[in-house]
Amino acid sequence: MRVKAILWTYKPRRDGSCNIKIYVQDGGKKHYRKTDFYATPENWDKDKGRLLEKDSISIKTNVQLERLKQSILTQAAGLETSLLRFIAGHIDECERGLHNIALNTIKQYKSHLKRLSGFAAVTHRTDIAFDDVDLTLYTELKQYLMGSGCGPAGTSKHIRILKKFMRLALELGLHDNTAFQLRAFSGTRVPAKKKIYLTKEEISLMAGLNLRGQQALAKERDRFIVSYYLLLRYGDSVNISRGNIVRHDGRIFYRNVAEKTASESFVPVKPEVLEILEKRQYDLSGGANQDSNRKLKTIAALAGINTNMASGGDGFTPKSALVTTHTARRSAATNLLLDGVPISEIMQLGGWKNEATLRHYLLAGGIQLATLSADRAFFK
């Protein structure tokens, strides 16, 4: 069998571009498969059957054309298409620069593949095919993720990534399974009552907690306090570097380029934070996020942060049980707002790109914000 991408120049569009078709010769039979891609003759390499790679769009298009060709060959060979192999292949393409994907996203894809592979092993599957993805697998996968240390937010993230790869493979014609599009096939929303922030007084309780002789907890506490005052995500806090300290106009700032969004921000460094960084020699590296979350719950409990957060009649849920690494950043944003800092300034400090995203972090409202407004001239 011969499979090649060709430029169909017989029916150009008004702008001169022509459809890219996949030519398939199987024995004595020939046929052409239309694709969604177009190119002009001057941008087409006729001998290689691909676009001249002049920009990121042409590179991405060539990747998709190659996938279409491989899909045709795979189907012709009667091979079962593997979701796991597809994800691994996509990760490889990302690492080779064939997709404009952030490094943090690639890390998430790798984590997802590791989780899926672990799920396959635990459920005695040798592989996971596209056609295996149904509501039964979805339910089993959620149970596996929750039982292996993923909370509701982490589980939802993995479900979203799974759906993303299923959607991409569907668009490429690798399968026709649409079970993942069902409404029931969705992540678990984290209830608002489980999203908390720590008050400035509670932050002080954690900062002042005596953890002598408990080095692992002490380092976790220090990382949390630094993350709070620098408004850092967990992924950025474990990568803190002395080289990001900036001195300007007699003040010390920390320059952060977010691993997740690549946004740059500058935050003033408090003396207490600088003291921690110097003590730790700017090394706040650590293990898995889930392990950090467990330690933080212990630290918060030891600090006496045990207000009941359960709704009436729902038993007792101490506030310490809801503390995670992300609580640091959410608490900082909320406490800044309660101090009267404008939203635009909080956005710059935390590297938020839009106000809507930031507002998801802010847990202050109602009488708290109204109290701030009461001191404004308008209400006097």
C-alpha positions in Angstrom: 0.0 0.0 0.0 1.2 3.5 -0.8 -0.1 6.5 1.1 1.0 10.1 0.3 -0.3 13.6 0.8 -0.7 15.6 -2.5 -1.9 19.1 -3.4 -5.1 19.0 -5.4 -4.4 21.8 -7.8 -7.3 21.1 -10.2 -9.8 23.2 -8.2 -8.0 26.1 -6.4 -9.9 28.4 -4.2 -10.2 32.2 -4.9 -7.1 32.9 -2.8 -5.1 30.3 -4.9 -4.9 27.7 -2.1 -5.7 24.1 -2.9 -7.0 21.2 -0.8 -4.5 18.7 0.5 -5.7 15.2 -0.2 -4.4 11.8 0.9 -3.6 9.6 -2.0 -4.0 5.9 -1.3 -2.9 3.2 -3.7 -3.8 -0.3 -2.5 -3.1 -3.0 -5.1 -4.8 -1.9 -8.3 -7.2 0.5 -6.5 -6.6 4.2 -6.1 -8.6 6.8 -4.3 -8.1 10.3 -2.7 -9.3 11.4 0.7 -10.1 15.0 1.3 -8.6 16.7 4.4 -9.4 20.0 6.1 -6.1 21.4 5.1 -5.2 23.8 2.3 -2.0 25.2 0.9 -0.7 27.3 -2.1 1.6 25.6 -4.7 4.6 27.8 -3.7 4.3 26.5 -0.1 4.1 22.8 -1.1 6.9 20.3 -1.4 5.6 18.1 -4.2 8.4 15.5 -3.8 8.1 15.0 -0.1 4.3 15.5 0.0 4.3 18.1 2.8 4.2 21.8 3.4 7.4 23.8 3.5 8.0 24.4 7.2 8.1 28.2 7.3 6.1 28.7 10.5 4.4 26.9 13.4 1.2 26.5 11.4 2.9 24.6 8.6 4.8 22.4 11.1 1.5 21.5 12.9 -0.2 20.8 9.6 2.5 18.4 8.6 2.1 16.6 11.9 -1.6 16.2 11.3 -1.0 15.0 7.8 1.5 12.4 9.0 -1.0 11.2 11.6 -3.7 10.8 8.9 -1.4 8.7 6.8 -0.4 6.6 9.8 -4.1 6.2 10.7 -4.9 4.9 7.2 -2.0 2.4 7.3 -3.0 1.3 10.8 -6.6 0.7 9.8 -5.5 -1.2 6.7 -3.3 -3.5 8.8 -6.3 -4.3 11.0 -4.5 -3.1 14.1 -6.4 -2.0 17.2 -5.7 1.7 17.8 -4.3 2.2 21.3 -5.1 5.3 23.3 -2.0 4.9 25.4 0.3 4.7 22.3 -1.5 7.8 20.9 -0.9 9.8 24.0 2.8 8.7 24.2 3.2 9.7 20.5 1.7 13.1 21.1 4.0 13.7 24.1 7.0 12.8 21.9 5.8 15.3 19.2 5.4 18.0 21.9 9.0 17.3 23.2 10.3 17.6 19.6 8.7 21.0 19.3 6.0 20.0 16.8 3.2 21.6 18.9 3.2 25.0 20.7 2.7 23.5 24.1 4.0 24.8 27.5 6.5 22.7 29.4 4.0 22.4 32.3 1.3 21.1 29.9 3.7 18.4 28.7 4.4 17.5 32.4 0.6 17.1 32.9 0.4 14.9 29.8 3.2 12.7 31.1 1.5 12.5 34.5 -1.8 11.6 32.8 -0.2 8.8 30.8 1.5 7.5 34.0 -1.9 7.4 35.7 -3.7 5.8 32.8 -0.9 3.1 32.5 -1.2 2.5 36.3 -5.0 2.2 36.0 -4.6 -0.3 33.1 -2.2 -2.4 35.2 -4.5 -2.4 38.3 -7.5 -3.4 36.3 -5.6 -6.1 34.5 -5.7 -4.5 31.1 -2.8 -5.0 28.7 -3.8 -1.8 26.9 -6.6 0.8 26.6 -8.1 1.1 23.2 -10.1 4.1 22.0 -13.2 1.9 21.9 -12.6 0.9 25.6 -13.4 4.4 26.7 -17.0 4.3 28.0 -19.0 5.2 31.1 -17.9 2.0 32.8 -14.2 2.8 32.3 -14.9 6.4 33.3 -16.4 5.2 36.7 -13.5 2.8 37.3 -10.9 5.4 36.4 -12.4 8.0 38.8 -12.4 5.5 41.6 -8.8 4.6 40.9 -7.7 8.2 40.8 -9.5 9.1 44.0 -8.0 6.1 45.7 -4.5 6.8 44.6 -4.1 10.3 46.1 -5.9 12.5 43.5 -8.5 14.8 45.1 -11.6 16.0 43.3 -9.7 18.7 41.5 -6.9 16.4 40.4 -9.4 13.7 39.3 -11.3 16.3 37.2 -8.0 17.4 35.6 -7.2 13.9 34.5 -10.8 13.4 33.1 -10.4 16.7 31.1 -7.1 15.5 29.7 -8.5 12.1 28.7 -11.4 13.8 26.9 -9.0 16.1 25.2 -7.0 13.2 23.7 -10.2 11.3 22.8 -11.4 14.5 21.0 -8.1 14.9 19.2 -8.1 11.3 18.0 -11.7 11.6 16.9 -10.9 14.6 14.8 -8.0 12.7 13.2 -10.3 9.9 12.3 -8.6 7.3 14.6 -11.9 6.2 16.1 -15.6 7.0 16.1 -16.3 6.5 19.8 -18.3 9.5 21.2 -19.0 8.1 24.7 -16.6 10.7 26.1 -19.0 13.4 24.9 -21.8 12.3 27.1 -22.9 14.7 29.9 -22.2 12.0 32.5 -18.6 11.8 31.3 -17.4 14.8 33.2 -15.1 15.8 36.0 -16.2 16.3 39.6 -16.7 20.0 40.5 -15.0 20.9 43.7 -17.8 22.2 46.1 -17.4 25.9 47.0 -17.5 25.0 50.7 -14.3 23.0 50.2 -12.4 26.0 48.8 -11.0 27.9 51.7 -8.6 30.8 52.4 -6.6 31.4 55.6 -6.9 34.7 57.4 -3.8 36.7 58.2 -4.1 35.5 61.8 -4.2 31.9 60.7 -1.2 32.4 58.4 0.6 33.8 61.5 -0.3 30.7 63.5 1.3 28.5 60.9 4.4 30.7 60.5 4.9 30.7 64.3 4.4 27.0 64.9 7.3 25.3 66.6 8.3 22.4 64.4 11.7 21.7 65.8 12.7 18.1 65.2 10.2 17.7 62.4 12.3 18.8 59.4 9.9 17.6 56.7 7.0 19.5 58.2 9.1 22.5 58.8 10.3 22.7 55.2 6.7 22.2 54.0 5.5 25.0 56.3 8.3 27.3 55.0 7.4 26.6 51.4 3.8 27.4 52.1 4.6 30.7 53.8 6.9 31.7 50.9 4.2 30.7 48.4 1.7 32.9 50.4 3.7 36.0 50.4 5.0 35.6 46.8 1.5 34.5 45.5 3.1 31.4 43.9 1.6 28.2 42.5 3.1 25.0 43.9 5.0 24.3 40.6 6.7 27.7 40.9 7.4 27.4 44.6 9.5 24.2 44.2 11.5 25.9 41.5 12.4 29.1 43.4 15.8 30.4 42.4 18.2 32.9 43.9 18.7 34.2 40.3 15.1 35.6 40.3 15.8 38.0 43.1 15.8 41.6 41.8 17.0 44.7 43.6 15.5 47.9 42.5 15.4 51.4 44.1 16.5 50.1 47.4 13.9 47.3 47.5 14.0 43.6 46.9 11.6 41.9 44.5 11.1 38.3 43.3 10.6 37.9 39.6 8.5 34.9 38.7 7.8 33.5 35.3 4.8 31.1 35.8 5.5 27.6 34.7 1.8 27.1 33.9 1.1 30.3 31.9 4.5 31.8 31.2 3.3 35.1 32.6 5.9 37.3 34.3 5.2 39.0 37.7 7.2 40.9 40.3 6.4 40.7 44.0 8.0 42.7 46.8 9.9 40.4 49.2 9.1 40.7 52.9 12.1 40.5 55.3 10.5 37.3 56.8 10.4 35.7 53.4 14.0 36.6 52.6 15.0 35.1 55.9 13.4 31.8 55.0 14.9 31.8 51.5 18.4 32.5 52.9 17.9 29.8 55.6 16.9 27.3 53.0 19.6 28.5 50.5 16.8 29.1 48.0 16.0 25.4 47.9 12.3 24.7 48.4 12.2 21.7 46.1 10.0 18.8 47.2 8.1 15.7 46.2 4.6 15.2 44.9 1.9 17.8 45.4 -0.3 15.2 47.1 2.4 14.5 49.7 2.7 18.2 50.4 -1.1 18.5 50.8 -1.1 15.7 53.5 1.7 17.5 55.4 0.0 20.8 55.2 -3.2 19.4 56.7 -1.1 18.1 59.6 0.6 21.5 60.0 -2.7 23.4 60.0 -4.1 21.0 62.6 -1.1 21.5 64.8 -1.5 25.2 64.5 -5.1 24.9 65.8 -6.8 25.9 62.5 -9.8 23.6 63.2 -12.9 25.7 62.7 -15.8 23.5 61.6 -16.3 24.1 57.9 -19.2 21.6 57.5 -22.7 22.8 56.7 -25.3 22.4 59.4 -26.0 18.8 60.1 -23.1 17.5 58.0 -20.9 16.5 60.9 -17.5 18.0 61.6 -14.9 19.1 58.9 -12.0 20.9 60.5 -10.6 23.8 58.3 -7.2 22.1 58.5 -8.5 19.2 56.5 -9.2 21.5 53.6 -5.8 23.1 53.4 -3.7 22.4 50.3 -0.7 23.9 48.6 -3.1 26.1 46.5 -4.6 27.6 49.7 -1.4 29.8 49.9 -2.0 31.6 46.6 -5.8 31.8 47.2 -5.3 33.2 50.7 -2.9 35.8 49.5 -5.2 37.1 46.8 -8.2 37.2 49.1 -6.3 38.9 52.0 -4.9 41.5 49.6 -8.5 42.2 48.4 -9.7 42.6 52.0 -6.8 45.0 52.6 -8.2 47.2 49.8 -5.6 46.4 47.1 -7.2 46.9 43.7 -8.0 43.8 41.5 -5.6 45.1 38.8 -2.7 45.2 41.3 -3.5 41.7 42.6 -3.5 40.5 39.0 0.0 41.9 38.4 1.4 40.5 41.6 0.1 37.0 41.0 0.5 36.9 37.2 -3.2 36.4 36.5 -3.9 37.2 32.8 -7.6 38.1 33.2 -9.9 39.3 35.9 -12.4 36.4 35.5 -9.7 33.8 36.4 -8.6 35.8 39.4 -12.2 36.1 40.7 -12.3 32.3 41.0 -9.6 32.6 43.7 -11.3 35.3 45.7 -13.4 33.9 48.5 -14.2 37.2 50.2 -17.6 38.8 49.6 -20.8 40.0 51.2 -20.4 41.7 54.5 -16.6 41.5 54.3 -16.3 43.7 51.2 -19.3 45.9 52.3 -17.3 46.7 55.4 -14.5 48.0 53.3 -16.9 50.0 51.2 -18.4 51.6 54.4 -15.2 53.6 54.9 -15.4 55.2 51.4 -16.4 58.8 51.1 -19.4 57.9 49.0 -21.1 56.3 52.0 -20.3 59.0 54.5 
